[in-house]
Amino acid sequence: MTNTMTQVLLFLINTLFLLYIVAVMLRFLLQWVKADFYNPFCQFLMKLTNPLLLPLRKLIPGWFGLDLAAVALMWVLQIVEIALIEWIVSVPISAVIVISALMQLIMLLLNLYFYLLLVRAVLSWVSPYQGSPMQILLIQLTEPLLKPVRSIVKPVHGFDLSPLALMILIQVVLILIR
């Protein structure tokens, strides 16, 4: 296979796995924060993730309200992605991919929250009305993390700096993980 074709194949594999893993991760997080599952975006995520997640739930039960089947699915998908990429670039597949997959999932979760916070902050400046379905989901997803930060970082002249503080903290943690 030519170098260009290999790069295209790697890009497609990475993108498709990333999009599906993010969909499963968002579904897991929305269940965790007890979001409104009648929201159109939640319905979309459920239809997208049900084919792989529902059969897995029969094998892996939940634990204290956490969907362990979703966690297992994300982990397995990440392992498969890494194995596929290593096979395509002719790198020997080792048992280290199990730990590597877990670390990549943690970094993906942190990056996802970084961008959710960024979008929420920008939307609060552009469209302060928080009645749209997407804004409600953003609030439901980010508020559990912002609430403790707000107790430390107080608003300055009406400006809530807690999203900025949390985004900085997330970037520091990402640097430490790498």
Secondary structure as the mmCIF struct_conf table of DSSP 4:
data_model
#
loop_
_struct_conf.conf_type_id
_struct_conf.id
_struct_conf.beg_label_comp_id
_struct_conf.beg_label_asym_id
_struct_conf.beg_label_seq_id
_struct_conf.end_label_comp_id
_struct_conf.end_label_asym_id
_struct_conf.end_label_seq_id
HELX_RH_AL_P HELX_RH_AL_P1 ASN A 3 TRP A 32
TURN_TY1_P TURN_TY1_P1 VAL A 33 LYS A 34
TURN_TY1_P TURN_TY1_P2 PHE A 37 TYR A 38
BEND BEND1 ASN A 39 ASN A 39
HELX_RH_AL_P HELX_RH_AL_P2 PRO A 40 LEU A 59
BEND BEND2 ILE A 60 ILE A 60
STRN STRN1 TRP A 63 TRP A 63
TURN_TY1_P TURN_TY1_P3 PHE A 64 GLY A 65
STRN STRN2 LEU A 66 LEU A 66
HELX_RH_AL_P HELX_RH_AL_P3 LEU A 68 ILE A 88
TURN_TY1_P TURN_TY1_P4 VAL A 89 SER A 90
HELX_LH_PP_P HELX_LH_PP_P1 VAL A 91 ILE A 93
TURN_TY1_P TURN_TY1_P5 ALA A 95 ALA A 95
HELX_RH_AL_P HELX_RH_AL_P4 VAL A 96 VAL A 126
BEND BEND3 SER A 132 SER A 132
HELX_RH_AL_P HELX_RH_AL_P5 PRO A 133 ILE A 152
BEND BEND4 VAL A 153 VAL A 153
STRN STRN3 VAL A 156 VAL A 156
TURN_TY1_P TURN_TY1_P6 HIS A 157 GLY A 158
STRN STRN4 PHE A 159 PHE A 159
HELX_RH_AL_P HELX_RH_AL_P6 SER A 162 ILE A 177
#
